[in-house]
Amino acid sequence: QVRLEESGGGVVHAGGSLRLSCTASGFVFSGYAMSWYRQRPGQKRELVAGLRRADGEIEYGDAVKGRFTIDRDDAQNTVYLEMKALKPDDTAVYYCHAWSYGPDIYWGQGTQVAVAE
């Protein structure tokens, strides 16, 4: 059974930091591109950061460049999102996403991040 379990969300003041984690099971983690998406209130789900392979290609959404960092630990089947200099506009539900480079796509249930003024 495939599972993507996010953790690390919460409430933080503007300028603060959070680290999200997503631990995977039920598939060969190292063979998948791992990403974080978010859905802000009233908006479409958007890419925050994607790490295509363990040793390369990373993509960040324009709104988070320079503030967020994605990383993965294939030994722990975990992908991380380090978020710094958080802004109220970063308030969203953050989702973990796995893609097999083929037809298989998996989503986590999401973790809420709220940034207060």
N, C-alpha and C positions, 0 to 999 in steps of 0.2 A: 504494500500500500504506500503510495507516494504521500509524503508530508513535507511541507515547508512551514516551519514554526518560527515566527518572528518574536522578538523580545527587545526590550530596551526603550520603548516609547514612554512618554510621560509628559509632565508639564514643566516648562523651563522658562526663565525670564529672557527677554531679548538680550542678545550678546552671549548667551550661555551655550553649552555644548551637550550633545547626547551621542551615544553610540548604539546603533541598532545592530542586532544580530539576527541571522536567519540560519537555522540548522535544518538540513535536509536529510531525508531518508527515503528508501524505496526506489532509488535509481542511482546510476553511476555518476556521482556528483562531478567528478573531474572532467567528464566528457561534455558538460553542459556550460553554456554561457549563463552567467548569473547577473541579474540586474535588480535595481530598486526602482520602483515607480511610486508616485504619490497621487492622491486625489484631494485637491483642496476643495473646500465647501463651494458648491455650485459650479465646479469646473470639471473638465474631462480629466481622466487619468493621464499622467504625463511621465516621461522618462526622467528619472533623477540621475542615475548612474548605471552604466553597464560595463561589465568586465568580461570580455569575450573569451579570453583564455587565461590560464593561471600565470602566464609569463608575458602578457602583452596587452594589446589593444583595449583601451579604456575610453569610454565616452561619457561626458557629463552634460546635463542640461544646462543651458545658458544661465539660468537663475541661480545655480549652485556652484558654478566654477570658481575655484579658489577657496571655497569654504567647506565643501564636502569631499570626502575621500572614500572610495570603495576599495575593499580588499577581500581576499578569500584565503581560506586555509583548507586545502583539499584533504589533508589528513583528518581534519575535524568535521568535514562536510558542512562548512559554515562560511557564509559570506557576511561581511560587515559593512556598515555605513557609518563613518565618523562624520559628525555634523558639528561645525563650529560657527561662531558668529551668527547664531540663529536669529531670525527675524520673525515678527508676527506673521508675515506672508508665507513662512514655511509651515504654518499650521496645516496639517493634513493627516490623512490616513496613509501610512507608508506600507507598500506591498513588496514582498519578495517575489521574484520571477525567475523561472528556470526555462531554458530553451535548449533543445537537443541539436540545434542546427538542422533539424528536420521537422517532422510533424508534431513532436511532443512538446507541449507547453504546459507549465504548472504555475499556479499562483498560491501564495500564502493567504491567510485570512486577514492580514493587515494588523498594523499596530498604530495607535493614535499618538500623534505628536502635537502638542499645543504649546505655542510660544506666546507668553504674555508680554505686554508692553513693559 
